[in-house]
Amino acid sequence: MNIEKYVREHYNIFATKYFDNIVNSERHEYWVSRPELALGTKKRVDCGKSLINNYFTKKNAKILDVGCGFGRYTFFLSECGLKVSAFDLSYNCIAICKALNKKKRNDINFEVMDFTNMRYKNNCFDYLNCMDIIEHTLRKKELLSECKRVLKPNGLMILSYPNIEDELRHKNEKIVKIKNYLKLILINIKPKRLIDIEHPFPYPTNKEIEKLLEGENFEIISITKTPTVFVVCRKVEK
Ligand SMILES: C[S@@+](CC[C@H](N)C(=O)[O-])C[C@H]1O[C@@H](n2cnc3c(N)ncnc32)[C@H](O)[C@@H]1O
């Protein structure tokens, strides 16, 4: 099993376990599996929403929520008057999104897809929402190159990822790795080293992301640093 499959399996197991809790939650965008995550998650999602409000301002513009998870931002994007498409690698996360779509009487188009191989035409979205996905893959260049391909010239993208400079997160990382290692042992998988199933790869640095964005002809418009880094960028017209 390659490491990216652990990531998919992690999100599939997570989405099955919490399906009802998430679908029945009153404010599902703030839903957390553990109470100690509530404050940080609310701050992160509110920061993302405020950037969405500031930058994704064209009504009826076409937006893609890349790696939408269980739709934390997806339904908000629709409430903002945007025409939303969304996808995720995890079948079970998309099952939650579809259940929420029905419950909210919405008609967002949800699909299962890999973000390094999107089934969309070139230059077809005005905006891309890429929240907390790039840290889950080693194929960062391929992901950004696909984002560039599907985004219209001058289109805007918001990209977020954990802030590696955040001390607390670093300390927690080791504990998470040990817990996940033990979880895998319980299901008879013996990894060769300690891994955090959700984040098996080193967090990207700001320099690394800036260099990758520059390589794909994205111009950085703003960087907001909280425990999560939010980068707003524009696809430079060529
Ligand atoms: C931390 S969650 C973020 C979800 C959502 N964007 C949010 O902000 O709540 C990361 C998501 O990336 C998805 N993901 C990981 N690798 C992927 C891939 N290769 N293609 C599409 N989605 C992927 C996972 O299934 C998971 O739902």
PDBQT file of the ligand as one rigid body, heavy atoms in Angstrom, charges set to zero:
ROOT
HETATM    1  C1  LIG A 301      -7.739  18.300   5.639  1.00  0.00    +0.000 C 
HETATM    2  S1  LIG A 301      -8.909  17.758   4.449  1.00  0.00    +0.000 S 
HETATM    3  C2  LIG A 301      -9.450  19.338   3.842  1.00  0.00    +0.000 C 
HETATM    4  C3  LIG A 301     -10.837  19.266   3.295  1.00  0.00    +0.000 C 
HETATM    5  C4  LIG A 301     -11.460  20.599   2.928  1.00  0.00    +0.000 C 
HETATM    6  N1  LIG A 301     -10.747  21.253   1.839  1.00  0.00    +0.000 N 
HETATM    7  C5  LIG A 301     -11.516  21.507   4.138  1.00  0.00    +0.000 C 
HETATM    8  O1  LIG A 301     -10.846  22.548   4.142  1.00  0.00    +0.000 OA
HETATM    9  O2  LIG A 301     -12.215  21.153   5.092  1.00  0.00    +0.000 OA
HETATM   10  C6  LIG A 301      -7.902  17.174   3.104  1.00  0.00    +0.000 C 
HETATM   11  C7  LIG A 301      -8.724  16.554   1.987  1.00  0.00    +0.000 C 
HETATM   12  O3  LIG A 301      -7.883  16.328   0.861  1.00  0.00    +0.000 OA
HETATM   13  C8  LIG A 301      -8.366  15.153   0.229  1.00  0.00    +0.000 C 
HETATM   14  N2  LIG A 301      -7.315  14.611  -0.652  1.00  0.00    +0.000 N 
HETATM   15  C9  LIG A 301      -6.110  14.080  -0.312  1.00  0.00    +0.000 A 
HETATM   16  N3  LIG A 301      -5.447  13.678  -1.411  1.00  0.00    +0.000 NA
HETATM   17  C10 LIG A 301      -6.253  13.962  -2.475  1.00  0.00    +0.000 A 
HETATM   18  C11 LIG A 301      -6.124  13.787  -3.893  1.00  0.00    +0.000 A 
HETATM   19  N4  LIG A 301      -5.037  13.225  -4.426  1.00  0.00    +0.000 N 
HETATM   20  N5  LIG A 301      -7.139  14.225  -4.690  1.00  0.00    +0.000 NA
HETATM   21  C12 LIG A 301      -8.258  14.797  -4.154  1.00  0.00    +0.000 A 
HETATM   22  N6  LIG A 301      -8.437  14.980  -2.823  1.00  0.00    +0.000 NA
HETATM   23  C13 LIG A 301      -7.450  14.570  -1.994  1.00  0.00    +0.000 A 
HETATM   24  C14 LIG A 301      -8.689  14.228   1.386  1.00  0.00    +0.000 C 
HETATM   25  O4  LIG A 301      -9.528  13.153   0.990  1.00  0.00    +0.000 OA
HETATM   26  C15 LIG A 301      -9.337  15.213   2.359  1.00  0.00    +0.000 C 
HETATM   27  O5  LIG A 301     -10.726  15.250   2.212  1.00  0.00    +0.000 OA
ENDROOT
TORSDOF 0
